[in-house]
Amino acid sequence: MASTMQRLPITGYQGEPVPHKFFCQDHTTEHLAFIFPGQGYTTDHPLLYFSTMLLQHAGADVLCVDYNKRANFETLAPDDVLRCIREDALAASRAALQQRAYKRLTLIGKSLGTIVMSQLFADITFEGTLQAIWLTPVLRDPIFRALLHEKERSLLVIGDKDHYYDARLVQEFQAQTTDQVMLVPGADHSLQLGNDAPGSLRVLAQVMERMDQFLKRA
């Protein structure tokens, strides 16, 4: 599907413009997707770059919220990082939701971005179909509670070599869902297999295929 990248007038943390990319379909669509990156993993990195491509091909408008591209992001204190990503994500999400009469919303977060997702479930109201894809989530409260609360609409993707991987929590989530966990043996926090480039590319392709299947359930 053809789309055009636009910039929306969005003001977020400390009254500053929110770095973002908004890919608007050239045809009418009722599907909107948000992409929330990690702290050092931008929307230009493989998992999120191809997630954006996948959603565009599926006919969705896609908003990439690039809070981690702020000039001072790396120097923010931990509490300020959380405040920044929440305010930027909320402002950007509200702006995007005003672009069309959307009936379907997809949220994709990577690592730090899953914290944003857990907060957005409380911060925004959406009456249509909602799906969430949690890529290498920070498996801590309250993120895990949000994941469990939205379990019927969620896909969890994580590697067993990820420093946030918790076998007990993953099994708890898996026990309450139907085929909604993708556990990648040997994969780290970037869903890569160390220095194994061919193997890591195969994992990337498998993740995209699994995400595509999940999105088609809606």
Biotite code that builds the C-alpha atoms (Angstrom):
import biotite.structure as struc

atoms = struc.array([
    struc.Atom([0.000, 0.000, 0.000], chain_id="A", res_id=1, res_name="MET", atom_name="CA", element="C"),
    struc.Atom([1.307, 3.473, -0.847], chain_id="A", res_id=2, res_name="ALA", atom_name="CA", element="C"),
    struc.Atom([1.744, 5.999, 1.943], chain_id="A", res_id=3, res_name="SER", atom_name="CA", element="C"),
    struc.Atom([3.280, 9.429, 2.444], chain_id="A", res_id=4, res_name="THR", atom_name="CA", element="C"),
    struc.Atom([5.419, 10.498, 5.398], chain_id="A", res_id=5, res_name="MET", atom_name="CA", element="C"),
    struc.Atom([4.083, 13.580, 7.153], chain_id="A", res_id=6, res_name="GLN", atom_name="CA", element="C"),
    struc.Atom([4.906, 15.674, 10.209], chain_id="A", res_id=7, res_name="ARG", atom_name="CA", element="C"),
    struc.Atom([2.140, 16.529, 12.635], chain_id="A", res_id=8, res_name="LEU", atom_name="CA", element="C"),
    struc.Atom([2.152, 19.592, 14.932], chain_id="A", res_id=9, res_name="PRO", atom_name="CA", element="C"),
    struc.Atom([2.810, 17.785, 18.224], chain_id="A", res_id=10, res_name="ILE", atom_name="CA", element="C"),
    struc.Atom([4.067, 19.378, 21.440], chain_id="A", res_id=11, res_name="THR", atom_name="CA", element="C"),
    struc.Atom([5.219, 17.051, 24.209], chain_id="A", res_id=12, res_name="GLY", atom_name="CA", element="C"),
    struc.Atom([7.698, 16.969, 27.082], chain_id="A", res_id=13, res_name="TYR", atom_name="CA", element="C"),
    struc.Atom([8.738, 20.422, 28.346], chain_id="A", res_id=14, res_name="GLN", atom_name="CA", element="C"),
    struc.Atom([6.633, 22.065, 25.637], chain_id="A", res_id=15, res_name="GLY", atom_name="CA", element="C"),
    struc.Atom([8.989, 20.914, 22.888], chain_id="A", res_id=16, res_name="GLU", atom_name="CA", element="C"),
    struc.Atom([8.132, 19.332, 19.509], chain_id="A", res_id=17, res_name="PRO", atom_name="CA", element="C"),
    struc.Atom([7.882, 15.543, 19.597], chain_id="A", res_id=18, res_name="VAL", atom_name="CA", element="C"),
    struc.Atom([10.249, 13.809, 17.140], chain_id="A", res_id=19, res_name="PRO", atom_name="CA", element="C"),
    struc.Atom([8.121, 11.489, 15.029], chain_id="A", res_id=20, res_name="HIS", atom_name="CA", element="C"),
    struc.Atom([7.277, 10.092, 11.617], chain_id="A", res_id=21, res_name="LYS", atom_name="CA", element="C"),
    struc.Atom([3.664, 9.745, 10.489], chain_id="A", res_id=22, res_name="PHE", atom_name="CA", element="C"),
    struc.Atom([3.119, 7.485, 7.494], chain_id="A", res_id=23, res_name="PHE", atom_name="CA", element="C"),
    struc.Atom([-0.294, 8.325, 6.077], chain_id="A", res_id=24, res_name="CYS", atom_name="CA", element="C"),
    struc.Atom([-1.929, 5.954, 3.608], chain_id="A", res_id=25, res_name="GLN", atom_name="CA", element="C"),
    struc.Atom([-2.749, 7.518, 0.254], chain_id="A", res_id=26, res_name="ASP", atom_name="CA", element="C"),
    struc.Atom([-6.154, 5.847, 0.424], chain_id="A", res_id=27, res_name="HIS", atom_name="CA", element="C"),
    struc.Atom([-8.834, 5.838, 3.127], chain_id="A", res_id=28, res_name="THR", atom_name="CA", element="C"),
    struc.Atom([-8.064, 3.576, 6.088], chain_id="A", res_id=29, res_name="THR", atom_name="CA", element="C"),
    struc.Atom([-9.617, 2.814, 9.459], chain_id="A", res_id=30, res_name="GLU", atom_name="CA", element="C"),
    struc.Atom([-6.434, 1.262, 10.889], chain_id="A", res_id=31, res_name="HIS", atom_name="CA", element="C"),
    struc.Atom([-3.868, 3.236, 12.916], chain_id="A", res_id=32, res_name="LEU", atom_name="CA", element="C"),
    struc.Atom([-0.664, 1.881, 14.446], chain_id="A", res_id=33, res_name="ALA", atom_name="CA", element="C"),
    struc.Atom([1.759, 3.319, 17.009], chain_id="A", res_id=34, res_name="PHE", atom_name="CA", element="C"),
    struc.Atom([5.440, 2.318, 17.189], chain_id="A", res_id=35, res_name="ILE", atom_name="CA", element="C"),
    struc.Atom([7.258, 2.986, 20.471], chain_id="A", res_id=36, res_name="PHE", atom_name="CA", element="C"),
    struc.Atom([11.047, 2.370, 20.434], chain_id="A", res_id=37, res_name="PRO", atom_name="CA", element="C"),
    struc.Atom([13.471, 1.390, 23.167], chain_id="A", res_id=38, res_name="GLY", atom_name="CA", element="C"),
    struc.Atom([16.028, 3.616, 24.858], chain_id="A", res_id=39, res_name="GLN", atom_name="CA", element="C"),
    struc.Atom([18.826, 2.917, 22.394], chain_id="A", res_id=40, res_name="GLY", atom_name="CA", element="C"),
    struc.Atom([16.799, 0.970, 19.844], chain_id="A", res_id=41, res_name="TYR", atom_name="CA", element="C"),
    struc.Atom([15.253, 3.439, 17.398], chain_id="A", res_id=42, res_name="THR", atom_name="CA", element="C"),
    struc.Atom([12.422, 2.982, 14.916], chain_id="A", res_id=43, res_name="THR", atom_name="CA", element="C"),
    struc.Atom([15.139, 2.720, 12.239], chain_id="A", res_id=44, res_name="ASP", atom_name="CA", element="C"),
    struc.Atom([16.504, -0.510, 13.760], chain_id="A", res_id=45, res_name="HIS", atom_name="CA", element="C"),
    struc.Atom([15.461, -3.802, 12.119], chain_id="A", res_id=46, res_name="PRO", atom_name="CA", element="C"),
    struc.Atom([12.599, -4.984, 14.351], chain_id="A", res_id=47, res_name="LEU", atom_name="CA", element="C"),
    struc.Atom([10.781, -1.659, 14.266], chain_id="A", res_id=48, res_name="LEU", atom_name="CA", element="C"),
    struc.Atom([11.741, -0.682, 10.716], chain_id="A", res_id=49, res_name="TYR", atom_name="CA", element="C"),
    struc.Atom([10.206, -3.877, 9.354], chain_id="A", res_id=50, res_name="PHE", atom_name="CA", element="C"),
    struc.Atom([7.259, -3.640, 11.766], chain_id="A", res_id=51, res_name="SER", atom_name="CA", element="C"),
    struc.Atom([6.505, -0.245, 10.232], chain_id="A", res_id=52, res_name="THR", atom_name="CA", element="C"),
    struc.Atom([6.799, -1.721, 6.740], chain_id="A", res_id=53, res_name="MET", atom_name="CA", element="C"),
    struc.Atom([4.537, -4.634, 7.698], chain_id="A", res_id=54, res_name="LEU", atom_name="CA", element="C"),
    struc.Atom([1.837, -2.293, 8.976], chain_id="A", res_id=55, res_name="LEU", atom_name="CA", element="C"),
    struc.Atom([2.059, -0.022, 5.943], chain_id="A", res_id=56, res_name="GLN", atom_name="CA", element="C"),
    struc.Atom([1.654, -3.043, 3.676], chain_id="A", res_id=57, res_name="HIS", atom_name="CA", element="C"),
    struc.Atom([-1.401, -4.040, 5.748], chain_id="A", res_id=58, res_name="ALA", atom_name="CA", element="C"),
    struc.Atom([-2.954, -0.659, 4.952], chain_id="A", res_id=59, res_name="GLY", atom_name="CA", element="C"),
    struc.Atom([-2.452, 1.112, 8.274], chain_id="A", res_id=60, res_name="ALA", atom_name="CA", element="C"),
    struc.Atom([-1.451, 4.678, 9.005], chain_id="A", res_id=61, res_name="ASP", atom_name="CA", element="C"),
    struc.Atom([1.676, 4.383, 11.167], chain_id="A", res_id=62, res_name="VAL", atom_name="CA", element="C"),
    struc.Atom([2.964, 6.802, 13.803], chain_id="A", res_id=63, res_name="LEU", atom_name="CA", element="C"),
    struc.Atom([6.572, 6.266, 14.937], chain_id="A", res_id=64, res_name="CYS", atom_name="CA", element="C"),
    struc.Atom([7.151, 8.199, 18.173], chain_id="A", res_id=65, res_name="VAL", atom_name="CA", element="C"),
    struc.Atom([10.890, 8.936, 18.197], chain_id="A", res_id=66, res_name="ASP", atom_name="CA", element="C"),
    struc.Atom([11.310, 10.292, 21.733], chain_id="A", res_id=67, res_name="TYR", atom_name="CA", element="C"),
    struc.Atom([14.755, 8.671, 21.882], chain_id="A", res_id=68, res_name="ASN", atom_name="CA", element="C"),
    struc.Atom([15.916, 11.019, 19.103], chain_id="A", res_id=69, res_name="LYS", atom_name="CA", element="C"),
    struc.Atom([15.567, 14.106, 21.297], chain_id="A", res_id=70, res_name="ARG", atom_name="CA", element="C"),
    struc.Atom([18.869, 15.967, 21.489], chain_id="A", res_id=71, res_name="ALA", atom_name="CA", element="C"),
    struc.Atom([19.095, 15.648, 25.284], chain_id="A", res_id=72, res_name="ASN", atom_name="CA", element="C"),
    struc.Atom([17.477, 12.230, 25.710], chain_id="A", res_id=73, res_name="PHE", atom_name="CA", element="C"),
    struc.Atom([20.652, 10.387, 26.721], chain_id="A", res_id=74, res_name="GLU", atom_name="CA", element="C"),
    struc.Atom([21.377, 12.908, 29.490], chain_id="A", res_id=75, res_name="THR", atom_name="CA", element="C"),
    struc.Atom([17.958, 12.734, 31.167], chain_id="A", res_id=76, res_name="LEU", atom_name="CA", element="C"),
    struc.Atom([17.685, 11.261, 34.645], chain_id="A", res_id=77, res_name="ALA", atom_name="CA", element="C"),
    struc.Atom([15.710, 7.974, 34.827], chain_id="A", res_id=78, res_name="PRO", atom_name="CA", element="C"),
    struc.Atom([12.578, 9.638, 36.243], chain_id="A", res_id=79, res_name="ASP", atom_name="CA", element="C"),
    struc.Atom([12.757, 12.311, 33.548], chain_id="A", res_id=80, res_name="ASP", atom_name="CA", element="C"),
    struc.Atom([13.105, 9.652, 30.842], chain_id="A", res_id=81, res_name="VAL", atom_name="CA", element="C"),
    struc.Atom([9.849, 8.067, 32.006], chain_id="A", res_id=82, res_name="LEU", atom_name="CA", element="C"),
    struc.Atom([8.137, 11.446, 32.147], chain_id="A", res_id=83, res_name="ARG", atom_name="CA", element="C"),
    struc.Atom([9.443, 12.346, 28.685], chain_id="A", res_id=84, res_name="CYS", atom_name="CA", element="C"),
    struc.Atom([8.349, 9.155, 26.950], chain_id="A", res_id=85, res_name="ILE", atom_name="CA", element="C"),
    struc.Atom([4.917, 9.233, 28.563], chain_id="A", res_id=86, res_name="ARG", atom_name="CA", element="C"),
    struc.Atom([4.225, 12.872, 27.678], chain_id="A", res_id=87, res_name="GLU", atom_name="CA", element="C"),
    struc.Atom([5.604, 12.537, 24.147], chain_id="A", res_id=88, res_name="ASP", atom_name="CA", element="C"),
    struc.Atom([3.706, 9.310, 23.479], chain_id="A", res_id=89, res_name="ALA", atom_name="CA", element="C"),
    struc.Atom([0.425, 10.617, 24.859], chain_id="A", res_id=90, res_name="LEU", atom_name="CA", element="C"),
    struc.Atom([0.607, 13.873, 22.891], chain_id="A", res_id=91, res_name="ALA", atom_name="CA", element="C"),
    struc.Atom([1.583, 12.077, 19.685], chain_id="A", res_id=92, res_name="ALA", atom_name="CA", element="C"),
    struc.Atom([-1.102, 9.420, 20.089], chain_id="A", res_id=93, res_name="SER", atom_name="CA", element="C"),
    struc.Atom([-3.843, 11.972, 20.619], chain_id="A", res_id=94, res_name="ARG", atom_name="CA", element="C"),
    struc.Atom([-2.711, 13.936, 17.563], chain_id="A", res_id=95, res_name="ALA", atom_name="CA", element="C"),
    struc.Atom([-2.662, 10.842, 15.357], chain_id="A", res_id=96, res_name="ALA", atom_name="CA", element="C"),
    struc.Atom([-6.076, 9.650, 16.519], chain_id="A", res_id=97, res_name="LEU", atom_name="CA", element="C"),
    struc.Atom([-7.546, 12.921, 15.264], chain_id="A", res_id=98, res_name="GLN", atom_name="CA", element="C"),
    struc.Atom([-6.391, 12.347, 11.675], chain_id="A", res_id=99, res_name="GLN", atom_name="CA", element="C"),
    struc.Atom([-9.192, 9.960, 10.682], chain_id="A", res_id=100, res_name="ARG", atom_name="CA", element="C"),
    struc.Atom([-12.146, 8.054, 12.142], chain_id="A", res_id=101, res_name="ALA", atom_name="CA", element="C"),
    struc.Atom([-10.127, 4.968, 13.074], chain_id="A", res_id=102, res_name="TYR", atom_name="CA", element="C"),
    struc.Atom([-11.823, 1.728, 14.084], chain_id="A", res_id=103, res_name="LYS", atom_name="CA", element="C"),
    struc.Atom([-8.698, -0.351, 14.652], chain_id="A", res_id=104, res_name="ARG", atom_name="CA", element="C"),
    struc.Atom([-5.581, 0.445, 16.675], chain_id="A", res_id=105, res_name="LEU", atom_name="CA", element="C"),
    struc.Atom([-2.319, -1.507, 16.886], chain_id="A", res_id=106, res_name="THR", atom_name="CA", element="C"),
    struc.Atom([0.374, -0.739, 19.471], chain_id="A", res_id=107, res_name="LEU", atom_name="CA", element="C"),
    struc.Atom([3.917, -2.061, 19.060], chain_id="A", res_id=108, res_name="ILE", atom_name="CA", element="C"),
    struc.Atom([6.559, -1.380, 21.687], chain_id="A", res_id=109, res_name="GLY", atom_name="CA", element="C"),
    struc.Atom([10.176, -2.469, 22.059], chain_id="A", res_id=110, res_name="LYS", atom_name="CA", element="C"),
    struc.Atom([11.685, -2.664, 25.565], chain_id="A", res_id=111, res_name="SER", atom_name="CA", element="C"),
    struc.Atom([11.276, 0.858, 27.013], chain_id="A", res_id=112, res_name="LEU", atom_name="CA", element="C"),
    struc.Atom([8.406, 1.295, 24.572], chain_id="A", res_id=113, res_name="GLY", atom_name="CA", element="C"),
    struc.Atom([6.441, -1.416, 26.389], chain_id="A", res_id=114, res_name="THR", atom_name="CA", element="C"),
    struc.Atom([6.398, 0.874, 29.435], chain_id="A", res_id=115, res_name="ILE", atom_name="CA", element="C"),
    struc.Atom([4.748, 3.492, 27.225], chain_id="A", res_id=116, res_name="VAL", atom_name="CA", element="C"),
    struc.Atom([2.200, 0.917, 26.059], chain_id="A", res_id=117, res_name="MET", atom_name="CA", element="C"),
    struc.Atom([1.254, -0.074, 29.596], chain_id="A", res_id=118, res_name="SER", atom_name="CA", element="C"),
    struc.Atom([0.643, 3.588, 30.434], chain_id="A", res_id=119, res_name="GLN", atom_name="CA", element="C"),
    struc.Atom([-1.343, 4.327, 27.270], chain_id="A", res_id=120, res_name="LEU", atom_name="CA", element="C"),
    struc.Atom([-3.896, 1.674, 28.113], chain_id="A", res_id=121, res_name="PHE", atom_name="CA", element="C"),
    struc.Atom([-4.812, 3.864, 31.086], chain_id="A", res_id=122, res_name="ALA", atom_name="CA", element="C"),
    struc.Atom([-4.327, 7.236, 29.370], chain_id="A", res_id=123, res_name="ASP", atom_name="CA", element="C"),
    struc.Atom([-6.355, 6.895, 26.169], chain_id="A", res_id=124, res_name="ILE", atom_name="CA", element="C"),
    struc.Atom([-9.844, 5.702, 25.325], chain_id="A", res_id=125, res_name="THR", atom_name="CA", element="C"),
    struc.Atom([-10.385, 3.753, 22.123], chain_id="A", res_id=126, res_name="PHE", atom_name="CA", element="C"),
    struc.Atom([-13.698, 2.129, 21.279], chain_id="A", res_id=127, res_name="GLU", atom_name="CA", element="C"),
    struc.Atom([-12.580, 0.032, 18.308], chain_id="A", res_id=128, res_name="GLY", atom_name="CA", element="C"),
    struc.Atom([-10.477, -3.100, 17.841], chain_id="A", res_id=129, res_name="THR", atom_name="CA", element="C"),
    struc.Atom([-7.191, -2.976, 19.765], chain_id="A", res_id=130, res_name="LEU", atom_name="CA", element="C"),
    struc.Atom([-4.096, -5.167, 19.399], chain_id="A", res_id=131, res_name="GLN", atom_name="CA", element="C"),
    struc.Atom([-0.749, -4.932, 21.194], chain_id="A", res_id=132, res_name="ALA", atom_name="CA", element="C"),
    struc.Atom([2.608, -6.470, 20.295], chain_id="A", res_id=133, res_name="ILE", atom_name="CA", element="C"),
    struc.Atom([5.162, -6.474, 23.119], chain_id="A", res_id=134, res_name="TRP", atom_name="CA", element="C"),
    struc.Atom([8.685, -6.898, 21.731], chain_id="A", res_id=135, res_name="LEU", atom_name="CA", element="C"),
    struc.Atom([11.267, -7.833, 24.391], chain_id="A", res_id=136, res_name="THR", atom_name="CA", element="C"),
    struc.Atom([9.147, -6.208, 27.133], chain_id="A", res_id=137, res_name="PRO", atom_name="CA", element="C"),
    struc.Atom([10.427, -5.055, 30.489], chain_id="A", res_id=138, res_name="VAL", atom_name="CA", element="C"),
    struc.Atom([8.838, -7.943, 32.409], chain_id="A", res_id=139, res_name="LEU", atom_name="CA", element="C"),
    struc.Atom([8.338, -6.064, 35.640], chain_id="A", res_id=140, res_name="ARG", atom_name="CA", element="C"),
    struc.Atom([5.292, -4.594, 37.347], chain_id="A", res_id=141, res_name="ASP", atom_name="CA", element="C"),
    struc.Atom([3.257, -2.702, 36.244], chain_id="A", res_id=142, res_name="PRO", atom_name="CA", element="C"),
    struc.Atom([4.124, -3.720, 32.673], chain_id="A", res_id=143, res_name="ILE", atom_name="CA", element="C"),
    struc.Atom([3.379, -7.384, 33.337], chain_id="A", res_id=144, res_name="PHE", atom_name="CA", element="C"),
    struc.Atom([0.030, -6.529, 34.955], chain_id="A", res_id=145, res_name="ARG", atom_name="CA", element="C"),
    struc.Atom([-0.914, -4.496, 31.866], chain_id="A", res_id=146, res_name="ALA", atom_name="CA", element="C"),
    struc.Atom([0.182, -7.376, 29.649], chain_id="A", res_id=147, res_name="LEU", atom_name="CA", element="C"),
    struc.Atom([-1.999, -9.817, 31.584], chain_id="A", res_id=148, res_name="LEU", atom_name="CA", element="C"),
    struc.Atom([-4.951, -7.410, 31.568], chain_id="A", res_id=149, res_name="HIS", atom_name="CA", element="C"),
    struc.Atom([-4.742, -7.135, 27.763], chain_id="A", res_id=150, res_name="GLU", atom_name="CA", element="C"),
    struc.Atom([-3.775, -10.777, 27.252], chain_id="A", res_id=151, res_name="LYS", atom_name="CA", element="C"),
    struc.Atom([-6.514, -11.606, 24.748], chain_id="A", res_id=152, res_name="GLU", atom_name="CA", element="C"),
    struc.Atom([-5.332, -8.788, 22.493], chain_id="A", res_id=153, res_name="ARG", atom_name="CA", element="C"),
    struc.Atom([-1.576, -9.210, 22.970], chain_id="A", res_id=154, res_name="SER", atom_name="CA", element="C"),
    struc.Atom([1.392, -10.983, 21.403], chain_id="A", res_id=155, res_name="LEU", atom_name="CA", element="C"),
    struc.Atom([4.543, -11.357, 23.523], chain_id="A", res_id=156, res_name="LEU", atom_name="CA", element="C"),
    struc.Atom([7.903, -11.824, 21.750], chain_id="A", res_id=157, res_name="VAL", atom_name="CA", element="C"),
    struc.Atom([11.074, -12.356, 23.788], chain_id="A", res_id=158, res_name="ILE", atom_name="CA", element="C"),
    struc.Atom([14.344, -14.317, 23.734], chain_id="A", res_id=159, res_name="GLY", atom_name="CA", element="C"),
    struc.Atom([15.466, -16.572, 26.559], chain_id="A", res_id=160, res_name="ASP", atom_name="CA", element="C"),
    struc.Atom([18.859, -14.796, 26.657], chain_id="A", res_id=161, res_name="LYS", atom_name="CA", element="C"),
    struc.Atom([17.214, -11.401, 27.177], chain_id="A", res_id=162, res_name="ASP", atom_name="CA", element="C"),
    struc.Atom([18.186, -9.882, 30.528], chain_id="A", res_id=163, res_name="HIS", atom_name="CA", element="C"),
    struc.Atom([14.493, -9.080, 31.094], chain_id="A", res_id=164, res_name="TYR", atom_name="CA", element="C"),
    struc.Atom([13.388, -12.652, 30.429], chain_id="A", res_id=165, res_name="TYR", atom_name="CA", element="C"),
    struc.Atom([11.609, -14.259, 33.368], chain_id="A", res_id=166, res_name="ASP", atom_name="CA", element="C"),
    struc.Atom([10.568, -17.854, 32.680], chain_id="A", res_id=167, res_name="ALA", atom_name="CA", element="C"),
    struc.Atom([7.968, -17.867, 35.464], chain_id="A", res_id=168, res_name="ARG", atom_name="CA", element="C"),
    struc.Atom([6.203, -14.747, 34.192], chain_id="A", res_id=169, res_name="LEU", atom_name="CA", element="C"),
    struc.Atom([6.292, -15.883, 30.565], chain_id="A", res_id=170, res_name="VAL", atom_name="CA", element="C"),
    struc.Atom([4.812, -19.244, 31.566], chain_id="A", res_id=171, res_name="GLN", atom_name="CA", element="C"),
    struc.Atom([2.121, -17.491, 33.598], chain_id="A", res_id=172, res_name="GLU", atom_name="CA", element="C"),
    struc.Atom([1.154, -15.396, 30.580], chain_id="A", res_id=173, res_name="PHE", atom_name="CA", element="C"),
    struc.Atom([1.334, -18.391, 28.258], chain_id="A", res_id=174, res_name="GLN", atom_name="CA", element="C"),
    struc.Atom([-0.960, -20.416, 30.534], chain_id="A", res_id=175, res_name="ALA", atom_name="CA", element="C"),
    struc.Atom([-3.685, -17.778, 30.207], chain_id="A", res_id=176, res_name="GLN", atom_name="CA", element="C"),
    struc.Atom([-3.543, -17.294, 26.438], chain_id="A", res_id=177, res_name="THR", atom_name="CA", element="C"),
    struc.Atom([-3.800, -19.269, 23.213], chain_id="A", res_id=178, res_name="THR", atom_name="CA", element="C"),
    struc.Atom([-0.637, -19.287, 21.102], chain_id="A", res_id=179, res_name="ASP", atom_name="CA", element="C"),
    struc.Atom([0.251, -15.684, 21.960], chain_id="A", res_id=180, res_name="GLN", atom_name="CA", element="C"),
    struc.Atom([3.867, -16.101, 23.079], chain_id="A", res_id=181, res_name="VAL", atom_name="CA", element="C"),
    struc.Atom([6.850, -16.310, 20.746], chain_id="A", res_id=182, res_name="MET", atom_name="CA", element="C"),
    struc.Atom([9.883, -17.409, 22.755], chain_id="A", res_id=183, res_name="LEU", atom_name="CA", element="C"),
    struc.Atom([13.095, -17.305, 20.708], chain_id="A", res_id=184, res_name="VAL", atom_name="CA", element="C"),
    struc.Atom([15.789, -19.702, 21.997], chain_id="A", res_id=185, res_name="PRO", atom_name="CA", element="C"),
    struc.Atom([19.199, -18.074, 22.257], chain_id="A", res_id=186, res_name="GLY", atom_name="CA", element="C"),
    struc.Atom([17.975, -14.570, 21.370], chain_id="A", res_id=187, res_name="ALA", atom_name="CA", element="C"),
    struc.Atom([19.136, -11.520, 23.313], chain_id="A", res_id=188, res_name="ASP", atom_name="CA", element="C"),
    struc.Atom([17.397, -8.208, 24.052], chain_id="A", res_id=189, res_name="HIS", atom_name="CA", element="C"),
    struc.Atom([17.634, -7.216, 20.379], chain_id="A", res_id=190, res_name="SER", atom_name="CA", element="C"),
    struc.Atom([16.228, -10.628, 19.358], chain_id="A", res_id=191, res_name="LEU", atom_name="CA", element="C"),
    struc.Atom([19.616, -11.420, 17.834], chain_id="A", res_id=192, res_name="GLN", atom_name="CA", element="C"),
    struc.Atom([21.615, -14.626, 18.163], chain_id="A", res_id=193, res_name="LEU", atom_name="CA", element="C"),
    struc.Atom([24.895, -13.083, 19.245], chain_id="A", res_id=194, res_name="GLY", atom_name="CA", element="C"),
    struc.Atom([27.225, -12.699, 16.238], chain_id="A", res_id=195, res_name="ASN", atom_name="CA", element="C"),
    struc.Atom([25.280, -15.200, 14.129], chain_id="A", res_id=196, res_name="ASP", atom_name="CA", element="C"),
    struc.Atom([24.138, -12.887, 11.319], chain_id="A", res_id=197, res_name="ALA", atom_name="CA", element="C"),
    struc.Atom([22.329, -15.491, 9.158], chain_id="A", res_id=198, res_name="PRO", atom_name="CA", element="C"),
    struc.Atom([20.591, -16.920, 12.225], chain_id="A", res_id=199, res_name="GLY", atom_name="CA", element="C"),
    struc.Atom([19.578, -13.465, 13.433], chain_id="A", res_id=200, res_name="SER", atom_name="CA", element="C"),
    struc.Atom([18.108, -12.649, 10.017], chain_id="A", res_id=201, res_name="LEU", atom_name="CA", element="C"),
    struc.Atom([16.079, -15.856, 10.142], chain_id="A", res_id=202, res_name="ARG", atom_name="CA", element="C"),
    struc.Atom([14.764, -14.858, 13.570], chain_id="A", res_id=203, res_name="VAL", atom_name="CA", element="C"),
    struc.Atom([13.798, -11.432, 12.217], chain_id="A", res_id=204, res_name="LEU", atom_name="CA", element="C"),
    struc.Atom([11.867, -13.056, 9.366], chain_id="A", res_id=205, res_name="ALA", atom_name="CA", element="C"),
    struc.Atom([10.139, -15.460, 11.774], chain_id="A", res_id=206, res_name="GLN", atom_name="CA", element="C"),
    struc.Atom([9.115, -12.592, 14.065], chain_id="A", res_id=207, res_name="VAL", atom_name="CA", element="C"),
    struc.Atom([7.658, -10.637, 11.144], chain_id="A", res_id=208, res_name="MET", atom_name="CA", element="C"),
    struc.Atom([5.733, -13.715, 9.977], chain_id="A", res_id=209, res_name="GLU", atom_name="CA", element="C"),
    struc.Atom([4.346, -14.268, 13.486], chain_id="A", res_id=210, res_name="ARG", atom_name="CA", element="C"),
    struc.Atom([3.360, -10.620, 13.789], chain_id="A", res_id=211, res_name="MET", atom_name="CA", element="C"),
    struc.Atom([1.675, -10.750, 10.387], chain_id="A", res_id=212, res_name="ASP", atom_name="CA", element="C"),
    struc.Atom([-0.367, -13.782, 11.465], chain_id="A", res_id=213, res_name="GLN", atom_name="CA", element="C"),
    struc.Atom([-1.351, -12.067, 14.711], chain_id="A", res_id=214, res_name="PHE", atom_name="CA", element="C"),
    struc.Atom([-2.413, -8.865, 12.954], chain_id="A", res_id=215, res_name="LEU", atom_name="CA", element="C"),
    struc.Atom([-4.597, -10.805, 10.535], chain_id="A", res_id=216, res_name="LYS", atom_name="CA", element="C"),
    struc.Atom([-6.671, -12.137, 13.438], chain_id="A", res_id=217, res_name="ARG", atom_name="CA", element="C"),
    struc.Atom([-8.358, -8.762, 13.924], chain_id="A", res_id=218, res_name="ALA", atom_name="CA", element="C"),
])
